Amino acid sequence: MKLDILAIGVHPDDVELSCSGTLLKAISAGKKVGILDLTRGELGTRGNAAIREKEAAEAAKLMGALVRENTDMPDGFFRHNRKNILKIVRIIRKYQPEIVLANALDDSHPDHGRAAKLTSDACFTAGLVKVETHDDQNATQERWRPKAVYHYIQDHHLQPDFIIDITPYMD
């Protein structure tokens, strides 16, 4: 299934807290949206991985996201390396999004900045011919590079480069 937008967050609640209004606006305009969580959020101080997984699934359903996946990287301890880049590349090639939304490159939470760089690099790598990945049936995936990668801001102390009016979706 081809998506218009793939929102990627390092923790299962990052997308909801940072860009769900933007996604709701896109969905209401007929865009196909999916979500990718990089970790299960198991180090979070509120709840645990099982609770966050249940909440994430319910949030995706309420928003109208068509898919939600998780790469199962270790929360707090994932690294910028080939293995993790390829995990994201496989998802990008699977859904071929036109736009990827990702954590902010500069954020007070160390996971957010690392995830943003990892996601940006995976978006570029997904378009390289000589990087081979396979789908769940072991078929070679076609290369794909999103047309744009935008970084959403979760830290209220940072100022965005541009703002999308999501007033109708605040509730």
Buried (B, 14 or more C-beta within 10 A) or exposed (E): EEBBBBBBBBBBBBBBEBBBBBBBBBBEEEBBBBBBBBBBBBBBEEBEBEEBBEBBEEBBEEBBBBBBBBBBBEBBEBEEEEEBBBBBBBBBBBBBBBBBBBBBBEBEBEBBBBBBBBBBBBBBBBBEEEBEBEEEEEEEBEBBBBEEBBBBBBEEEEEEEEEEEBEEBEE
